[in-house]
Amino acid sequence: MAIEIKPLEQFTIERLIPLHIGGLDVSYTNSALLMTIAVAVVTALIVLSSRAARLVPGRWQSVAEMTYEFVADMVETNAGHGGMQYFSFIFTLFMFILLGNVLGLIPYSFTFTSHIIVTFALAVVVFIGVTIIGIARHGWHFLTLFAPSGVPKVLLLLLVPIELLSYCIRPFTLSIRLFANMLAGHTMLAIFAGFAASLPLFGILPLGVDVLIYFLELLVAVLQAYVFAILTCLYLHDALHLH
Amino acid sequence: MTHGDPQEPLNNLGRRIEEARRAAGSAEGQREGQAQTPFAAAMAFAWRIGLELMVAIGVGTGAGWAIDRWLGTRPWGMIALFFLGTAAGMLNVWRAVTGQGMAVGYRQQQAARTAKDGRKDGD
């Protein structure tokens, strides 16, 4: 009795509603479904809990207020003066990624943050947005970000390309970190679940490991959403203040 | 005025919450310090450092390859950008480890240095 273990099967994109517009495949997939659910859950949490807002918050209002305060605190301390202007964007980003990571941990669901194109799109939005904010705030002065002052002219020839490159790899590190963490964690969960299914008696051991990994993954899911949001705040700080 | 100032109960509540927080403060502060399990936090940091170096080299080499394809200068663009990418990766790792965050540039350090110098001058 050979049970086939396919740890990567969980990442397959399935077309739920096939849709083609002008030769483009814009089908509604399971990935899009989970994104819709994530957006719906966040919106419901914020709207419903603030509709009947009371001075002494109930459970749901308390959850909403805690997330708000958490993100507000993060923006305040990391993006610095003037960063609160972009609070709504960072809050949306954080909640969307958090919900994506956590909803993916529900058995039989799908983790849209485990696809690099999703995380890369988010990171590129952050990268382009932050660059535009920087240029809008400081004009051409923004480019002095790449040229350390007080350095011999000859060294600038070498340093400016290095700085430019280290600026341009930001969207890559930002997206790969989130995607790789999610992919690795979910693959590991599936592999251990496969062991548990294929071992007749001692399957209880990998099952126990799986439970532990699951809790670790829950921690990673929250931590990675936090890391994504906090790095966005730091990039924003750079653009706003040119350090 | 049996009800007093309408704000009165709120002030009272605020003060009570403040007092309760202060009473629980010491214990909570200790718990918060250990809340983030060192293992997960350390793993996240290690991930970040490794990724920083890998991605910088990868992106640098990839950009070099693309430039070569575009301008037909094989293999010089790839060689040059491989080394630049490695340098950028090491720079980013050094910045992450020395706690400068992901900042590009050197101004922060300079500002800190001049501030220190200024203080010295003041003394």
Interface residues (C-beta under 8 A of the other chain):
Chain A: L55 V56 L145 F146 P148 S149 G150 P161 I162 E163 L165 S166 Y167 C168 I169 R170 F172 T173 I176 R177 A180 N181 L216 L219 V220 L223 Q224 V227 L231 L234 Y235 D238 L242 H243
Chain B: L10 L13 T37 A40 A41 A44 W47 R48 L51 E52 V55 A56 G58 V59 G60 A63 L81 L84 G85 A87 A88 G89 L91 N92 G101 M102 A103 V104 G105 Y106 R107 Q108 Q110 A111
